[in-house]
Amino acid sequence: MRIDQIALLMEAGDIKSAYLLPAPLKEGKWSIQFERKNGEQVPLTAQRANVRHFSSLDSGWKLLTELGFSSAIIQR
């Protein structure tokens, strides 16, 4: 889901948690995945439905704080 869609789900109280994950097949890159209240896992995507990648853990966390998250689960 795109960031604007995630923001709407957050406003509706439908996002349970956020995960910062190493991007598969992209060494040194990170991705973000959200868990909805119904248990569905949805990745953060770029405009054209590709999974959005971050060059560092810090840049991914910065985006999450801008969305209003105060915590996230980091998986290695």
Sequence and secondary structure as in RCSB ss.txt:
>XXXX:A:sequence
MRIDQIALLMEAGDIKSAYLLPAPLKEGKWSIQFERKNGEQVPLTAQRANVRHFSSLDSGWKLLTELGFSSAIIQ
R
>XXXX:A:secstr
  HHHHHHHHHTT EEEEEEEE TT TT EEEEEEETTS EEE B TTS B  BSSHHHHHHHHHHHT S  EE 
 
